[in-house]
Amino acid sequence: MGDPCPEAVIGTKTLNDGTPDSVAPWVTELLAVRDQRDEEAFIRVFEHFAPRVKAFLMRTGMDAALAEECAQEVLVTVWNKAHLYDATRASPSTWVFTIARNKKIDVLRKQRRPEPEDLPWGPEAEPDQADILGLQQESEQLGRALRDLPAKQRELIEKAYFGELSHSEIAEQTGLPLGTIKSRIRLALDRLRHSMK
């Protein structure tokens, strides 16, 4: 029968070093894994903690198959990172369930990440010569339109779009009221749109 919660300690009798007697065997087993790479001790740790980790993961909403897979990965991590276990800092269950919690977070992050779109193989096709010429002409036209703006509007457009400053940051830099900044930028954008037609 599993612990009611991962960190629960059954029994209150303590050993001479103050460790609850229900925790002591798992400290001993983990130290054997840590210090001697004791495979038999690891098997006992695995058999004790794997079903509890799986149950913990399922209680957090993970389906049984994924919880099983994650529990196995958690116990593999216990084996691989046993050298990091410090009995003075955490009980075995706290240490194992911290690894389980971190694994659960990793799995959730991966599930939320959108699938990458099919990426083309090989180098991208060279842009069409007409596209290049069109971009050059638009860039020159935009440059002229920016130069034709009143100096106060041009300065704010440069700060907002080329300096990537927020309106609040521009207000701090210039001392201008936020409303003035917004209206000048709006007027400047209207002029630019008109010039680019």
C-alpha angles and dihedrals in degrees: 000000000000128000113269088241133006096257097041117126118206116213129019103226110116133206125234091273092053095254113138107249092235090059097042098078091054091048088052092048094047091047089051089052091045099044104029102021084236106190095193091053089049091052089054091048090048094049091049101043105030096072091043092050090048091051091048091051092047090051088057090057103268116139118248098253094050091043090053091050092046093047089055091049090049091054091046086054089050088056094044096044099036088116087069095056113113114187091198092061105040141011115244093253093049090050095046094045092048087058089048092050091050090048090051090052091050091051092049091050091052091048092052094048110100117241111259113250118246105281119211117246121236130015119331116258115267111259115257114264090236090055091051092050091047092052092049091051092048091049091051091046091050091048091053091046091052092049090051093055118102108267094247093053094043091052092053093046090051092050093046100042107022097029091040092221122156119237089254092053090050089051090053092048098044103029089229120140114260092240092055091050093050094048093047091050091048091051091047092051091049090053092047092050090050092049093049094055 
